[in-house]
Each structure stands twice: as C-alpha cells, then as structure tokens.
Amino acid sequence: MKIIKYPTLPSTNTKAKELLLSGVREGVLLADKQTAGRGRLGRSFFSENGLFTSIILAPDKIPFAPSFLTSAVAVAVCRTLREMNFAISIKWVNDLYLEGKKVCGILTEAVMNGNEILGYVVGIGINLDGAKFPEELAEIATAIPFPCEKKEELLWNILQNLDIVLHESTDSLVGYLTENSVVLGKCVRFFGAKEGEGLALRLDALGGLVVKTAENEILTLTTGEISLRIKN
C-alpha cells in the first residue's frame, strides 16, 4: 500500500475518512503528530512521539465479520512488536499493553454513503521512545523503547503482518488473542451496551468476550469497553 506522509494532522482517521469519501479505496496515512487524536467513544488520544497511522481498507479486503476487524489488527500489531522482543499483551478489544501499561490503541470506523459501506478506516497509535505523558496518563501509559525516527520501518512491518492476518482463519486469530490476552481470568468492569462487573472467562469463536457476573449470569460482550486494574 502507498504511504501518504503528513507532518501534522488533526486526526489521521478523520483525514482517511475524507479520502474514502473522495473515492480513495486503499492507502495508508502516517502523521508525525496529531493535534486532535481520537480513541473509542470520542476520547482524546495522546499523540506525540509515536506512530500515528490510519489504514484504508476496501470492504472486499475484509474476509471476516467487520466487527472482528479491530481484534484482527490487534493481532497484527502484537505480532509485530513481539517479533521485536517486546512482551506485548492484548486488552480486549482495542488496546495493547506492555508491563501493565497501555502502549497502543486501535480505532476502527466504517465509512458509509447512505446504506453503502465505502470502506473501513483503522487507526493505530503506538507510543514510542521519547513520549512524555501528561500527569493524568503517566501511571497508566508507557512507550515502546523504539526510536520514533524509525516509525516508518515499524509501520511496514505492521502492514506485512496485517496482510498475513487478512488471509488467516478466524479460529487461528482467536487462538492468538486468547494466548496473549491480559484480560482472561481477571475481574473486569464492562460498560456500553451492557454494564456491570464480572470474571472474564474466554473469547468466543467470533472474538466476543465471555464474562461471568457476580450473579452467575454468563454474558458475551461483542461491543463496548472494559476496564481492569493490572498489577505488574
């Protein structure tokens, strides 16, 4: 895929969506800095000293349910960083962790024209060496000790792993997610379409998180967010 580079963007995902609406169906955007980076549920995303990229994918490039795309991209990024000998784990559904702290966030968005899906935008933000976090993030976020100047090399490696993932079975990907989960076996709080607390038991065949509540009810979360306190 062609990489389009920008010194600064408000948000790579926002720009990628504009390109999709203008007729672009494939591509990769890379920004040195974002001034209005976004995470899930409209949250801001810390965007200095890192890899900030958005990947444009046409619908026919997605071989599984679109709801699984975020998890599949998490596999591609996790594999890439593990190949570099970083002990990365995956927090369902869109975060990667190193030593109990967040190092990467993934945001997937569908772009529509009426009822037609034009394509998907996958935003990836990875904190890299030199990132200085504001006080409110310092205890929960960290950076990969990898030079920011080499982020394009890192991006190419992620794209290679993403191509592999897009040709891999869902069963294989769910197996990888299970093996590298930081969530399974822990108590979590979930919110979104459903809210409550419970024990994260396993992932189902489509990557949903199966949770047992305090009332012994078994729920499968397919959307929403979870939180947990991770101890090193």
Buried (B, 14 or more C-beta within 10 A) or exposed (E): EEBBEBEEBBBBBBBBBEBBEEEBBBBBBBBBBBEEBBBBEEEEBBBBBBBBBBBBBBBEBBEBEEBBBBBBBBBBBBBBBBEEEBEBBBBBBBBBBBEEBBBBBBBBBBBEEEEEBBBBBBBBBBBBBBBEBEEEBEEEBBBBEBEBEEBEEBBBBBBEBBEEBBEBEBEEBBEBBEEBBBBBEBBBEBBEEBEBBBBBBBBEEBBBBBBBBEEEEEBBBBEBBBEBEBEE
